[in-house]
Amino acid sequence: MYEYLHQFSLNFWLAFAYVMVALGAATYLISLGITSIHLNRLSQNAQSSPIKTTIMCFSQAMVCMIIVLYFFFPLYSTYKVPLTLVMFIFTYTARYYYWRNLSEVFNENKTLRIIYSGIVVGAIGCCLIHLLWFFMKGAGPCCLGQELVKNPASNYILKVQIPFLMNESFSRFVKFFTITVSIVYIRFFLISLKTRDYLMIFGLLISVLNIFYTTSYHAFGFKYWIPLYFVVDLLEYTRLQQLEVTHFANKLNEQKQSYHSMIHDLANPLQFTNLRLQRLKRTNSIDDSKEVNAIYEGTKSAIDILNNYKNVGSNESFISDIIQEVISIFPESNIIYTRPKNEVRVNKGIIKNSLINLIKNSHEALKEDLEWIEIKINNFDDRLIIKVIDNGKYVDFKTPDSAFDFGTSSKGDKRGVGLYSIKKDIEKINGNLKLVNEESYTCFTIEI
């Protein structure tokens, strides 16, 4: 464009359109990068996303800006050589994060991830060596040969991008990495076909076609190549950021549900403690040791729950000691429990809170029809099974499959937190919670 600023030739308009495309791509990529920065700032308390698009987007935006700069240099300027090497460094930096993100999406194994990283590190290393070589010896020995040979291509945009023919060693370097990158892109495309992510599939298809197009020039000398590599990955970049946004949205939703669970869990012991305080107030007596002990255990359980949510209540205790503490919170309940022969230590905060929730559920579900609750322990070599059974009929549980869904409850609106909360907590310690039929009675089974 430098030579054509004084006249409105065809080459000028081609260059102008090309520059506008590059600037548009750069602007879009910068907006994606800024969005990613704000996502991470707004979600500081959420778990970091395995997909990271910030550096990827900004690096690719730099590639677009360098492409624009080419048009403001004289057509046959050797200063384009270091500019090209810097552009390659940004290209492979973006590619490193791009491939790493795709590896997360497609769950690539460690060996392949190391290979992808090796390709990128090798390419960046070669570019840095040639860049140093340029500043020490000049453009000829570095990349172009002793005699500078102008690119004979008739394509003006191609000549702006690559004004000189490369020497044999640098040409081999470009061919090798172009073909290697082609293989990686083809692999990602083939993996994507197994998914139903059509935007990703379409984006990778375009990228693969562009790679073939690029390889046709660098490896086979196709003379009508127009460099478009800086825009073809935009669909995948967009999709990757959508996945990054989805991750943070899910984490924030989990936090919201966790807060609901904490409030629900705290309400259980506090509610029973409050009932006992009201009873003591009516009788004006504190001589009832059962009531006093129940109040003590209720407040202690509330503290345990708070500590558990602060991740400082993960200490272990013997299962029978935990169950006895839970039983003491419900002195009027007929809770049947026999100590197992072999005691085992478990996470006190999670197991205690789970048992309190399950017993409270029995009270709320059966009310005055509650006759008994039995807690059974089956201790095997590799797992522990805790069963909480009541005299409620399993067939009365209308939707057993959805019992653990958030917000699902037979007790009315704005309920359905307890069982969901218990299941999530049990899963944190690699356990499982099920609703099963135990001799026609309702039975919740905790397996850890």
Buried (B, 14 or more C-beta within 10 A) or exposed (E): BEBBEEEEEEBBEBBBEBBEBBBEBBEBBBEBBEBBBEBBEEBEEBEEBEBBBBBBBBBBBBBBBBBBBBBEBEBEBBEBBBBBBBBBBBBBBBBBBBBBBBBBBBEBEEEBBEBBBEBBEBBBEBBBEBBEBBEEEBBBBBBBBEEEEEBEBEBBBBBBBBBBBBBEEBBEBBBBBBEBBBEBBBBBBEBBEEEEBEEBBBBBBBBBEBBEBBBBBBBEEEEEBEBBBBBBBBBBBBBBBBBBBEBBEEBBEEBEBBEBBBEBBBBBBBEBBEBBEEBBEEEEEEEBEEBEBBBBBBBBBBEBBBBBBEEEBBEEBBBBBBBEBBBBBBBEBEBEBEEBEEBBEBBBBBBBBBBBBBBBBBBBBBEEEBEEBBBBBEBEEEEBBBBBBBBBEBEEBEEBEEBBEBEBBEEEEEEBBBBBBBBBBBEEBEBEBBBEEBEEBBBBBBBB
